[in-house]
Amino acid sequence: MTVTEAPPGSPAPAGPLPRKQPVRRKLVPYWLLLPGILWLLVFFALPLVYQASTSVQTGSLEEGFEVTWHFRTYRDALGEYYPQFLRSVLYAGTATTLCLLLGYPLAYLIAFKAGRWRNLLLVLVIAPFFTSFLIRTLAWKTILADGGPVVDVLSTIGFLDITGRLGMTEGNRVLATPLAVVTGLTYNFLPFMILPLYTSLERIDPRLHEAAGDLYAKPSTVFRKVTFPLSMPGVVSGTLLTFIPASGDYVNAELLGSTGTRMVGNVIQSQFLRVLDYPTAAALSFILMAVVLIVVTVYIRRAGTEDLV
């Protein structure tokens, strides 16, 4: 058998040409994205545009509202209700810090120490969601009632004296004080902190802890150098999932607080449903979104986790 060689300088024989994908196959990802895009367009983008136009309107409910590009509404709303904005950020930040302090040990326990009880503990964390947000908040109104056992214990151990000096309570009363509002926020949003923390901790390879122990690292050093840095994605996600809804919440301040503990969410709700001043309510909503966006951006940059969220 003779083998015929190609003459030098001749091009190599071309392989089979790649088959072109049908146009329909190329469009499949876009068709799959279409329902989500339509949902965001109808239920997010369009209402946002409508709210933006409402915020620059003038008029009344009787005469009707008209777009007059009255941007002074933003300045007037911020100048009149800035204490509620500061209070919202303070309450939400305090509740987020408490959720982190309470949720991290529990998430660590479930991830590394729970064993066969892990699923049960996770169910117990999620269980409050089976009950209405409103009912859970009303339950705290009963728990913190004046003369109740919880208030009596806090008064006996001197806790109310300490919180009174900080301006969180008044006398031997917890209801209608900042402490009650922060307590309600912490309880209602605690699962939003625990679940991301657990997910992040559960991904950590236990062999890293063993390796750190083999290098004679103390448990505190292992946590500080290994566990906590690797769990930062969960910390960032949990704090965002807690702070953002807590800053706009109005149920806890309405049921557990007083006129002196009103948050910006209460003002927006009142302007929309009671005062019927729609431009001011829309302007307050946009200012709240801007404040939350600024706080979140600064937090992410300080945490150094831009690539994790």
C-alpha positions in Angstrom: 0.0 0.0 0.0 1.4 3.4 -0.9 0.8 6.4 1.1 0.3 9.6 -0.8 1.8 12.6 0.9 0.6 16.1 0.4 3.1 18.2 -1.5 5.0 20.6 0.7 3.4 24.0 1.1 -0.1 22.8 0.4 -2.8 23.6 3.0 -3.8 20.9 5.4 -7.1 19.2 4.7 -9.9 21.0 6.4 -11.9 19.2 9.1 -15.7 19.1 9.2 -17.3 22.5 9.3 -18.9 23.4 12.6 -22.6 23.1 12.5 -24.5 26.4 13.1 -26.9 26.4 15.9 -30.5 27.1 14.9 -31.8 30.5 15.5 -34.4 29.1 17.8 -31.8 27.5 20.1 -30.0 30.8 20.4 -33.1 32.5 21.5 -34.0 30.0 24.2 -32.2 31.8 27.1 -33.9 35.0 26.2 -37.3 33.3 26.1 -36.6 31.9 29.6 -35.7 35.3 30.9 -38.7 37.0 29.4 -41.2 36.1 32.2 -38.9 37.5 34.9 -38.2 40.6 32.9 -41.9 41.2 32.3 -42.6 40.7 36.0 -39.9 43.2 37.0 -41.2 45.7 34.4 -44.8 45.5 35.4 -44.4 45.2 39.2 -41.2 47.2 39.8 -40.1 49.5 37.0 -43.5 50.9 36.1 -44.6 51.5 39.8 -41.2 53.2 40.4 -41.7 55.5 37.4 -45.3 56.3 38.6 -44.0 57.1 42.1 -41.3 59.3 40.6 -43.9 61.3 38.7 -46.2 61.5 41.8 -43.4 63.0 43.9 -43.2 66.0 41.6 -46.9 66.7 41.4 -49.0 69.4 43.0 -52.6 69.6 43.8 -55.2 67.9 46.0 -57.4 64.9 46.0 -60.4 67.0 45.3 -58.9 69.1 42.5 -56.6 66.4 41.2 -52.8 66.1 41.0 -50.8 67.4 38.1 -47.1 67.0 37.2 -45.5 70.4 37.8 -41.9 69.3 38.5 -42.2 70.6 42.0 -38.9 69.3 43.4 -39.2 71.4 46.5 -41.4 68.6 47.9 -38.2 66.6 48.5 -36.6 69.5 50.5 -39.7 70.1 52.5 -40.2 66.4 53.3 -36.6 65.9 54.4 -36.6 69.1 56.5 -39.8 68.2 58.3 -39.3 64.5 58.8 -35.5 64.1 59.2 -35.9 63.0 62.8 -37.9 60.0 61.6 -35.2 59.2 59.1 -32.4 59.3 61.7 -34.6 57.2 64.0 -35.2 54.6 61.3 -31.5 54.2 60.6 -30.7 54.0 64.3 -33.4 51.5 65.2 -32.6 49.3 62.1 -28.9 49.5 62.8 -29.3 48.5 66.4 -31.7 45.6 65.5 -29.2 44.4 62.8 -26.4 44.4 65.3 -28.4 42.5 67.8 -29.5 40.0 65.2 -25.8 39.4 64.3 -24.8 39.0 67.9 -27.7 36.6 68.6 -27.7 34.8 65.2 -24.0 34.1 64.7 -23.7 31.7 67.7 -26.9 29.9 66.8 -25.8 29.6 63.1 -22.4 28.3 64.3 -24.1 25.8 66.5 -26.3 24.5 63.8 -23.5 24.3 61.2 -20.9 22.6 63.3 -22.4 21.1 66.5 -26.0 20.2 65.9 -25.3 16.8 64.2 -28.6 14.9 63.7 -30.5 17.8 65.2 -29.5 20.2 62.4 -32.7 19.9 60.4 -34.9 20.3 63.5 -33.1 23.4 64.5 -33.4 24.8 61.0 -37.2 24.2 61.1 -37.4 26.0 64.5 -35.6 29.0 63.0 -38.1 29.1 60.0 -41.1 28.3 62.2 -42.0 31.9 63.0 -42.7 32.5 59.3 -45.6 30.1 59.6 -47.4 32.8 61.7 -48.5 36.2 60.5 -46.0 39.1 61.0 -48.8 41.1 62.6 -49.7 38.3 65.1 -46.1 37.9 66.1 -45.7 41.6 66.8 -49.0 41.6 68.8 -47.6 38.7 70.8 -44.7 40.9 71.9 -47.2 43.5 72.9 -48.6 41.0 75.4 -45.1 39.8 76.5 -43.9 43.3 77.2 -47.1 44.5 78.9 -46.9 46.7 82.0 -46.8 44.6 85.1 -46.1 41.4 83.3 -43.5 38.9 84.4 -40.9 40.0 81.8 -41.0 43.6 82.9 -40.9 42.6 86.5 -37.8 40.5 86.0 -36.0 43.3 84.0 -36.9 45.8 86.7 -35.6 43.5 89.4 -32.2 42.8 87.8 -31.8 46.6 87.2 -31.9 46.3 83.4 -34.5 48.9 83.0 -32.4 51.3 85.0 -29.5 50.9 82.5 -31.8 51.3 79.5 -33.5 54.3 81.1 -30.2 56.1 81.3 -29.7 55.4 77.6 -33.1 56.8 76.8 -34.4 53.4 75.7 -37.1 53.0 78.4 -39.1 55.2 80.8 -39.4 54.2 84.4 -40.5 50.6 84.8 -42.3 50.5 81.4 -41.1 48.8 78.2 -44.1 49.2 75.9 -44.2 52.4 73.9 -40.4 52.9 74.2 -37.5 52.5 71.8 -36.5 49.3 73.5 -39.9 47.7 72.6 -39.5 48.7 68.9 -36.0 47.5 68.7 -36.9 44.2 70.4 -39.8 43.7 67.9 -37.5 44.4 64.9 -34.8 42.1 66.2 -37.2 39.2 66.8 -39.1 39.6 63.5 -35.9 39.8 61.3 -33.7 37.4 63.2 -34.3 34.5 60.8 -33.1 36.7 57.9 -29.7 36.9 59.7 -29.5 33.2 60.8 -30.1 31.5 57.5 -27.4 33.3 55.4 -25.0 32.9 58.2 -25.7 29.2 58.4 -25.4 28.8 54.7 -22.0 30.4 54.7 -20.7 28.6 57.8 -21.9 25.2 56.5 -19.7 25.5 53.4 -16.5 25.9 55.5 -14.4 22.7 55.3 -14.0 21.3 58.9 -10.5 20.2 57.9 -9.5 23.9 58.0 -10.2 24.0 61.7 -8.3 20.7 62.2 -5.3 22.2 60.3 -5.4 25.3 62.4 -5.5 23.2 65.6 -2.5 21.2 64.3 -0.6 24.5 64.0 -1.3 25.1 67.7 -3.8 27.9 67.1 -6.2 28.6 70.0 -9.9 28.3 69.4 -10.3 32.1 69.6 -7.5 32.4 67.0 -9.2 29.8 64.8 -12.4 31.8 64.9 -10.7 35.1 64.3 -8.4 34.0 61.5 -10.4 31.2 59.8 -14.0 30.9 60.6 -15.1 34.6 60.7 -13.3 35.7 57.5 -14.7 32.7 55.6 -18.2 33.5 56.8 -18.1 37.1 55.7 -20.4 36.5 52.7 -23.1 35.3 55.1 -22.4 38.3 57.5 -22.8 40.8 54.6 -25.9 39.1 53.2 -27.5 38.7 56.6 -27.0 42.3 57.6 -28.4 43.6 54.3 -31.4 41.3 54.5 -32.0 42.5 58.0 -31.2 46.2 57.8 -33.0 47.0 54.5 -36.5 45.8 55.5 -36.1 46.9 59.1 -35.4 50.5 58.1 -38.7 50.7 56.2 -40.8 48.8 58.7 -43.7 50.5 60.4 -45.6 47.7 62.1 -43.3 47.4 65.1 -43.2 51.1 65.7 -47.0 51.3 65.3 -47.9 48.5 67.7 -45.0 48.5 70.2 -44.0 52.2 70.1 -45.6 55.6 70.6 -45.6 59.0 68.8 -42.1 59.5 70.0 -40.8 56.3 68.3 -42.3 56.8 64.9 -40.1 55.7 62.0 -40.2 57.0 58.5 -42.3 54.0 57.4 -45.1 55.2 59.7 -44.9 58.7 58.2 -45.1 57.3 54.6 -48.1 55.1 55.6 -49.8 58.0 57.2 -49.2 60.4 54.3 -50.5 57.8 51.8 -53.6 56.5 53.7 -54.6 59.2 56.2 -53.4 62.6 55.1 -53.7 61.6 51.4 -50.7 63.8 50.5 -49.4 61.5 47.7 -46.5 63.7 46.5 -45.0 64.0 50.0 -45.4 60.3 50.6 -43.7 59.5 47.2 -40.9 61.9 47.9 -40.3 60.3 51.4 -40.2 56.9 49.7 -37.5 58.0 47.3 -35.5 59.7 50.0 -35.7 56.5 52.1 -34.5 54.4 49.1 -31.6 56.9 48.6 -30.6 56.8 52.3 -30.7 53.0 52.4 -28.7 52.8 49.2 -26.0 55.2 50.6 -25.8 53.3 53.9 -25.5 49.9 52.1 -22.9 51.2 49.6 -20.7 52.6 52.4 -21.1 49.4 54.4 -20.1 47.1 51.5 -17.1 49.2 50.7 -16.0 49.3 54.4 -16.5 45.5 54.6 -14.4 45.0 51.5 -16.8 42.5 50.0 -17.9 44.1 46.8 -17.3 40.8 45.0 -19.3 38.8 47.4 -22.7 40.4 47.0 
